[in-house]
């Protein structure tokens, strides 16, 4: 086994995801992301290119999408770092080539396999919009230039790395907008995600999109995302009586002025049962003893971070009274409970009842901090649920969101495509009776034009070599296909959207951390007008072309479109 194939096998069969601090400063390596993670037709096209001496042709490909997801008017671009990592490591191993020899027809010329084995990204250039940026239809996210077969072989993998990442980040951003900036959002999706790769990716890109934390421990380790979690219903139902609590003491905090010796906790708990039952108007017989035992056991184990799942039996009659009993006993030893989680039922109604119960306990025992306990809600929450809860005046402070977030249930794919737009400095176009599928030929630059209040007005595509738009200047912006849709824009600020990220076989930009990408996303969303972000009937964000590019596209369209004939 050669060294490359040995390393490849190690990546796949070993850790899967592993940390890596190479000269390019990539933080995580996924052994599945490699040149063979592609469609077969990419390999067969590469052979056909090679057979026809087109492997020296220099190609330009654009990656873009045609429609914003979730019936919205914005998308978050994500996955760039993973694309650069893939390009940085792009090479076929001896074992890869051996497999391709088995896969391709026997008539395949042996010299082709030597060519495949020699390929790297040394002649490839990648320009891109910054990861975490707002992006819009038709504006290329990535521009990849290089030898035609090499870039063609990258297509499927690059699309795989961007499509899901951008979709999840956008979904997370929409959930953040629906929940409001003052609510904590926790990604709970690992158990429902599309495999381990999907689970880790969802955690990372949900965080970039605006979530505050994840339940995914591996994602926390790999990307520095805050990790949250408490206990499940199984923990509660595993106890049936207080006699099952075997560890029964807690060390008081020094601030209480109590003895430094451990204190028996159960007597403190039992001392609050009658008063809490009376205060919350709950019969003691309704307070499940097994649930109380589970809360006691968990509080003794985690006195600094006691957060209880209160809906195993009944939130109002059992869960909340039992939680309050344990929280009050903890307070007596100097500890403050964190809050409760509700995982079923009418979340708006139950959150209000929980909030009022906390208010009553706070006033009764002079514990004002009890008014500020977290009320965490989970249970199949999605964007529509959040908007509905807002209309009901809920008292939830944190949301745990899993299935609908990580599976992007309302839209399964973003639909990014990777199209050839130039070959050896000559434009290439793809035509269709559906104008939405006509590609923009040629090497293009993209600019974002901003208004005086700092909000983006329009994205402008123009031809390479054209003078860039200037702040304060008068810029004619045209619809790509509808001649009557045009307007002059006088931008207060102009932003060039592309930077060169990969050239001469190396990374050309400092790569931001996951937290820095998240901050960039947040700032970008804050600048976007509210009418573009609203959930219902958002105002379309305009993507325009320059006069020069408009003429260029339509000239090519007329040149290549067949002329119909009536008879």
C-alpha positions in Angstrom: 0.0 0.0 0.0 1.4 3.4 -1.0 1.7 6.2 1.6 -1.1 8.2 0.1 -3.6 5.3 0.0 -2.5 4.4 3.5 -3.3 7.9 4.8 -6.6 7.8 2.8 -7.6 4.5 4.5 -6.6 6.0 7.9 -8.9 8.9 7.3 -11.8 6.8 6.3 -11.5 4.0 8.8 -10.1 6.0 11.7 -11.6 9.1 13.3 -13.7 10.2 10.4 -13.5 13.8 11.5 -10.1 14.8 13.0 -8.4 18.0 14.0 -5.7 19.2 11.7 -3.5 22.3 12.0 -1.7 22.3 8.7 0.2 25.2 7.1 -3.2 26.3 5.6 -4.7 26.4 9.1 -7.6 24.1 8.4 -9.2 23.0 11.7 -11.0 19.7 10.7 -10.4 17.0 8.1 -13.2 14.7 7.0 -11.7 11.7 5.3 -14.8 11.3 3.1 -14.1 14.6 1.3 -11.7 13.5 -1.5 -11.7 13.3 -5.3 -13.6 10.0 -5.4 -16.5 11.7 -3.7 -17.9 12.5 -7.1 -20.3 11.3 -9.8 -19.1 8.8 -12.3 -19.8 11.1 -15.2 -17.2 13.5 -14.0 -14.6 10.8 -14.4 -15.9 9.8 -17.9 -15.9 13.4 -19.0 -12.3 13.8 -17.8 -11.3 10.9 -19.9 -13.1 12.3 -22.9 -11.5 15.7 -22.4 -8.1 14.0 -22.2 -8.8 11.9 -25.3 -9.6 15.0 -27.3 -6.6 17.0 -26.0 -8.8 19.4 -24.1 -7.0 18.9 -20.8 -4.9 21.9 -21.6 -8.0 24.1 -22.1 -8.4 26.7 -19.4 -12.0 26.8 -18.0 -14.0 29.2 -15.8 -16.9 27.7 -13.9 -19.5 29.6 -11.8 -21.3 28.1 -8.8 -24.6 29.8 -8.2 -28.2 29.1 -7.3 -31.4 30.3 -9.0 -33.9 30.8 -6.2 -33.6 31.7 -2.5 -34.8 28.8 -0.2 -37.8 28.7 2.1 -39.8 31.3 0.0 -37.4 33.9 1.3 -35.3 36.6 -0.2 -31.9 35.9 1.2 -29.4 33.1 1.5 -26.4 32.6 3.8 -23.3 31.4 1.9 -21.5 28.6 3.9 -19.1 25.8 3.2 -16.2 27.9 1.7 -13.5 26.7 4.1 -14.4 23.0 3.4 -14.2 23.7 -0.3 -10.7 25.2 0.1 -9.7 22.2 2.2 -10.9 19.9 -0.5 -9.0 21.8 -3.2 -5.9 22.0 -1.1 -5.8 18.2 -0.7 -7.0 17.4 -4.2 -5.1 14.4 -5.5 -5.9 10.8 -6.5 -4.0 8.1 -4.6 -2.6 4.9 -6.1 -5.6 3.0 -4.6 -8.0 5.5 -6.1 -6.4 4.9 -9.5 -6.5 1.2 -9.0 -10.3 1.4 -8.4 -10.8 3.6 -11.4 -9.1 1.0 -13.6 -11.7 -1.5 -12.4 -14.5 0.9 -12.9 -13.8 2.3 -16.4 -14.0 0.2 -19.6 -11.1 -2.1 -20.5 -10.5 0.1 -23.6 -9.5 3.0 -21.4 -5.9 4.0 -22.4 -3.4 3.3 -19.6 -1.8 6.7 -20.0 -5.0 8.4 -18.8 -4.5 6.8 -15.3 -1.1 8.3 -15.1 -2.6 11.6 -16.0 -5.2 11.3 -13.3 -2.6 10.3 -10.7 -0.6 13.4 -11.5 -3.5 15.9 -11.0 -3.4 18.6 -8.3 -4.9 22.0 -7.8 -1.7 23.9 -8.5 -3.1 25.5 -11.6 -6.5 26.3 -10.1 -7.7 29.7 -9.0 -10.7 30.1 -6.7 -12.4 33.4 -6.1 -15.4 33.6 -3.8 -17.7 35.7 -1.7 -16.8 35.7 2.0 -18.2 32.8 4.0 -21.2 33.9 6.1 -22.2 36.6 3.6 -25.7 37.2 2.4 -26.0 36.0 -1.2 -28.7 36.1 -3.8 -29.8 34.2 -7.0 -27.5 34.3 -10.1 -24.6 35.9 -8.3 -21.8 33.3 -8.4 -20.7 32.2 -4.9 -17.5 30.6 -6.3 -15.6 31.2 -9.5 -13.2 28.3 -10.2 -10.6 28.7 -13.0 -8.2 26.0 -14.1 -7.5 23.1 -16.5 -10.9 21.9 -17.8 -10.8 18.3 -16.6 -9.4 19.3 -13.1 -12.2 21.8 -12.4 -14.8 19.5 -13.9 -13.6 16.8 -11.4 -14.2 19.2 -8.5 -17.8 20.0 -9.4 -19.8 17.4 -7.5 -17.7 17.7 -4.3 -17.9 21.5 -4.3 -21.6 21.4 -4.8 -22.0 18.9 -2.0 -20.0 21.0 0.4 -21.9 24.3 -0.3 -25.5 23.2 -1.0 -26.3 21.7 2.4 -24.1 24.1 4.4 -25.7 27.1 2.9 -29.2 25.7 3.3 -28.8 24.9 7.0 -27.2 28.2 7.7 -30.1 30.0 6.0 -32.6 27.9 7.8 -30.9 28.7 11.1 -30.9 32.4 10.3 -34.6 32.3 9.5 -35.3 30.6 12.8 -33.3 33.3 14.6 -35.3 36.1 12.9 -38.5 34.3 13.9 -37.5 33.7 17.5 -36.1 37.2 18.0 -32.6 38.3 19.1 -33.3 38.0 22.8 -34.0 34.2 22.8 -31.5 31.5 23.2 -31.5 28.9 20.3 -30.0 25.5 20.8 -29.5 23.0 18.0 -30.8 19.6 19.1 -30.7 17.8 15.7 -27.9 15.2 15.9 -30.2 12.2 16.4 -32.4 13.2 13.5 -29.8 14.4 11.1 -28.8 12.6 7.8 -25.9 10.6 9.2 -22.9 11.7 11.2 -21.6 14.0 8.5 -24.9 15.7 8.3 -25.1 16.0 12.1 -21.7 17.6 12.5 -22.3 19.9 9.5 -25.7 20.9 10.8 -24.3 21.9 14.2 -21.6 24.0 12.6 -23.7 25.8 10.1 -26.7 26.3 12.4 -24.2 28.1 14.7 -23.0 30.3 11.8 -26.7 31.0 11.0 -27.3 32.4 14.4 -27.9 29.6 16.9 -26.2 29.9 20.3 -25.3 26.4 21.2 -25.6 22.7 20.2 -26.2 19.4 22.0 -23.6 17.8 19.7 -20.5 17.2 21.8 -18.2 16.4 18.8 -19.2 19.7 17.1 -18.4 21.5 20.3 -14.9 20.0 20.3 -14.2 20.5 16.6 -15.6 24.1 16.2 -15.6 25.6 19.6 -19.4 25.8 19.7 -21.0 26.1 23.2 -22.6 22.8 24.2 -25.8 22.5 26.2 -27.8 19.6 27.6 -29.5 18.3 30.7 -31.4 15.0 31.0 -34.1 13.0 29.2 -37.4 11.5 30.2 -35.6 8.2 30.7 -33.6 9.7 33.6 -36.8 10.8 35.3 -38.7 7.6 34.7 -35.7 5.5 35.9 -36.6 6.6 39.5 -39.7 5.5 41.4 -39.0 6.7 45.0 -36.7 8.9 47.1 -35.2 5.7 48.5 -33.4 5.3 45.2 -31.3 8.5 45.7 -28.1 7.0 47.0 -25.9 10.2 47.1 -27.6 12.4 49.6 -25.4 15.3 50.5 -24.3 18.6 49.0 -21.4 20.9 50.0 -22.8 24.3 50.8 -21.2 27.3 49.0 -19.0 29.4 51.3 -21.2 32.5 50.7 -24.0 31.0 52.7 -21.9 31.1 55.9 -22.8 27.5 56.7 -20.5 24.8 57.9 -18.0 23.6 55.3 -19.2 20.0 56.0 -21.6 18.4 53.4 -25.2 18.8 54.3 -27.9 16.2 54.0 -30.1 17.3 51.1 -33.2 15.2 51.3 -34.4 16.8 54.6 -34.1 20.2 53.1 -36.2 19.1 50.0 -38.9 17.5 52.2 -39.2 20.7 54.2 -40.5 22.5 51.1 -43.0 20.0 49.8 -46.0 21.2 51.8 -45.4 24.9 51.3 -44.8 24.6 47.6 -47.8 22.3 47.1 -50.0 24.9 48.9 -48.4 27.9 47.1 -48.9 26.4 43.6 -52.3 24.9 44.6 -51.2 21.4 43.8 -52.2 18.3 45.9 -49.2 16.5 47.2 -50.6 13.3 45.9 -50.2 14.6 42.3 -46.5 15.2 42.8 -44.8 12.1 41.4 -42.2 10.8 43.9 -40.1 9.2 41.3 -39.8 12.5 39.4 -38.9 14.3 42.6 -36.2 11.6 43.3 -34.8 12.1 39.8 -34.6 15.9 40.3 -33.0 15.5 43.7 -30.4 13.1 42.2 -29.7 15.4 39.3 -29.4 18.5 41.5 -27.0 16.7 43.9 -24.9 15.8 40.8 -25.0 19.2 39.2 -25.9 21.8 41.9 -24.4 24.6 39.8 -26.4 23.9 36.6 -29.7 22.3 37.7 -32.1 22.4 34.8 -35.0 19.9 34.9 -37.2 18.4 32.2 -40.7 18.9 33.8 -43.1 17.2 31.4 -42.5 13.5 32.0 -45.8 13.2 33.9 -47.6 16.6 34.2 -46.0 20.0 34.0 -48.5 21.9 36.2 -49.3 19.2 38.8 -46.0 17.5 39.2 -43.1 18.7 37.2 -43.1 22.4 38.3 -43.9 21.7 42.0 -41.1 19.1 42.2 -38.7 21.4 40.4 -39.5 24.3 42.8 -39.1 22.1 45.8 -35.6 21.1 44.7 -34.6 24.6 43.5 -35.6 26.1 46.9 -33.5 23.5 48.7 -30.6 24.3 46.5 -31.0 28.0 47.2 -30.7 27.3 50.9 -27.2 26.0 50.2 -26.2 28.9 48.0 -26.9 27.4 44.6 -29.2 28.9 42.0 -31.1 26.6 39.6 -30.9 27.3 35.9 -34.5 26.6 34.8 -36.8 24.0 33.3 -37.4 22.4 29.9 -40.8 21.6 28.4 -40.9 19.0 25.6 -44.6 18.4 24.9 -48.0 20.0 25.2 -49.2 23.5 24.6 -45.9 25.3 24.8 -47.3 28.9 25.0 -49.9 28.0 27.7 -47.5 25.9 29.7 -44.7 28.5 29.5 -47.1 31.1 31.0 -48.1 28.8 33.8 -44.4 28.0 34.5 -43.6 31.7 34.5 -46.4 32.5 37.0 -45.3 29.6 39.3 -41.7 31.1 39.3 -43.1 34.5 40.1 -45.0 33.1 43.1 -42.0 31.2 44.4 -39.8 34.3 44.0 -42.1 36.5 46.0 -42.8 33.9 48.7 -39.2 33.1 49.5 -37.7 36.5 48.5 -35.7 35.0 45.6 -36.0 37.7 42.8 -33.6 35.7 40.6 -36.3 33.0 40.4 -38.2 35.3 38.1 -35.4 35.0 35.6 -35.1 31.2 35.4 -34.8 29.8 31.9 -37.9 28.3 30.3 -36.6 26.0 27.5 -39.1 24.6 25.0 -38.5 21.8 22.5 -40.8 19.4 20.6 -40.8 19.6 16.7 -40.4 23.4 16.7 -40.0 25.1 13.3 -40.2 28.6 11.9 -44.0 28.7 11.8 -44.1 27.4 15.4 -41.9 30.3 16.5 -44.1 32.9 14.7 -47.2 31.4 16.2 -45.8 31.4 19.7 -44.9 35.0 19.3 -48.5 35.8 18.5 -49.6 34.0 21.7 -47.3 36.0 24.1 -45.3 33.0 25.3 -42.8 33.2 28.2 -40.2 30.9 26.6 -36.6 32.1 26.9 -34.8 29.3 25.0 -35.7 27.0 22.2 -34.2 23.6 21.5 -34.8 22.9 17.8 -33.8 19.7 16.0 -35.6 17.9 13.2 -37.0 20.8 11.3 -33.7 22.7 11.5 -31.2 20.1 10.4 -33.3 18.2 7.9 -34.5 21.6 6.4 -37.9 19.9 6.2 -39.7 22.7 4.3 -37.0 22.6 1.5 -34.7 19.6 1.0 -32.0 21.3 -1.2 -30.7 24.7 -2.1 -30.1 23.8 -5.8 -26.7 25.3 -6.4 -25.3 24.5 -9.9 -21.8 24.6 -11.4 -21.7 25.9 -14.9 -19.0 26.4 -17.5 -19.0 30.1 -18.5 -15.7 30.5 -20.3 -13.2 28.3 -22.1 -9.8 29.7 -23.3 -11.1 33.2 -22.9 -14.2 32.5 -25.1 -17.6 32.7 -23.4 -19.9 29.7 -23.0 -23.7 29.9 -22.5 -26.4 27.4 -21.6 -29.8 28.2 -23.2 -33.2 27.1 -22.2 -36.9 27.9 -22.9 -37.0 28.6 -19.2 -35.1 31.9 -18.9 -34.3 31.2 -15.3 -32.0 28.4 -16.5 -30.0 30.5 -19.0 -26.5 31.0 -17.7 -24.6 34.3 -17.6 -21.6 33.7 -20.0 -18.1 34.9 -19.4 -15.8 35.9 -16.6 -17.8 38.3 -14.3 -17.2 40.6 -11.3 -19.9 41.3 -8.7 -20.5 44.4 -6.6 -22.9 45.2 -3.9 -24.3 48.7 -4.0 -25.4 50.3 -0.6 -27.8 53.1 0.2 -27.0 56.1 2.5 -28.5 54.3 5.5 -26.0 51.3 5.0 -28.5 48.8 3.7 -27.7 46.9 0.5 -29.7 48.1 -2.5 -28.8 45.8 -5.4 -26.1 43.3 -6.5 -24.6 44.1 -9.8 -22.9 41.7 -12.2 -20.6 43.1 -14.9 -18.0 41.9 -17.4 -14.3 41.5 -16.6 -12.4 44.6 -17.5 -15.3 47.0 -17.2 -14.8 49.9 -14.9 -16.2 49.1 -11.4 -19.1 51.2 -10.1 -18.1 54.1 -7.9 -19.7 55.5 -4.7 -21.7 58.6 -5.6 -21.7 57.7 -9.3 -24.8 57.0 -11.4 -25.0 53.3 -12.2 -27.4 51.8 -14.7 -28.7 48.5 -13.4 -30.6 46.2 -15.7 -32.7 43.1 -15.3 -30.8 40.3 -17.0 -33.7 39.3 -19.3 -36.5 41.9 -19.2 -35.6 45.0 -21.2 -38.0 47.4 -19.6 -36.8 46.6 -16.0 -33.9 49.0 -15.4 -33.0 51.8 -13.0 -30.3 54.2 -12.2 -28.7 53.7 -8.8 -26.5 56.2 -7.0 -24.8 54.1 -4.3 -23.3 55.7 -1.1 -20.9 52.7 -0.9 -19.8 50.0 -3.2 -18.4 46.6 -2.1 -16.5 44.3 -4.4 -17.8 40.8 -3.5 -15.0 38.6 -4.7 -11.6 37.8 -3.2 -9.1 35.3 -4.5 -8.9 32.5 -1.9 -6.8 30.0 -3.7 -4.0 30.6 -6.2 -0.5 29.3 -7.0 -1.2 26.2 -4.9 -1.9 28.1 -1.6 -4.5 29.9 0.4 -4.4 33.6 -0.3 -6.6 34.9 2.6 -6.7 34.4 6.3 -9.6 32.1 7.1 -11.9 33.3 9.8 -13.0 31.0 12.7 -16.5 29.6 13.0 -17.3 32.3 15.5 -16.0 35.1 13.3 -18.1 33.8 10.3 -21.1 33.8 12.6 -20.5 37.4 13.6 -20.2 38.3 9.9 -23.5 36.7 9.2 -25.1 38.6 12.1 -23.8 41.9 10.9 -24.9 41.2 7.3 -28.4 40.4 8.4 -28.6 43.5 10.5 -27.9 45.6 7.4 -30.5 44.0 5.2 -33.8 45.8 5.2 -36.6 44.3 7.3 -38.9 44.0 4.3 -36.4 41.6 2.6 -36.3 39.5 5.8 -39.9 39.2 6.7 -41.4 35.7 6.7 -44.5 36.5 4.6 -44.2 38.0 1.1 -40.8 39.5 1.5 -39.7 42.2 -0.9 -37.5 40.7 -3.7 -33.9 41.8 -3.5 -32.6 42.9 -6.9 -29.8 41.3 -8.8 -28.9 43.3 -11.9 -26.4 43.3 -14.7 -24.5 46.2 -16.2 -25.4 47.6 -19.7 -22.3 46.0 -21.1 -23.1 42.5 -19.7 -26.8 42.8 -20.7 -25.8 43.4 -24.3 -23.2 40.6 -24.1 -25.7 38.1 -22.9 -28.3 38.9 -25.4 -26.0 39.0 -28.3 -24.8 35.4 -27.4 -28.4 34.3 -26.8 -29.4 35.4 -30.3 -26.2 33.9 -31.8 -26.8 30.5 -30.3 -30.6 30.2 -30.2 -32.1 28.4 -33.2 -34.5 30.4 -35.4 -37.9 28.8 -35.5 -39.7 28.1 -38.7 -43.5 28.0 -39.3 -45.1 26.1 -42.1 
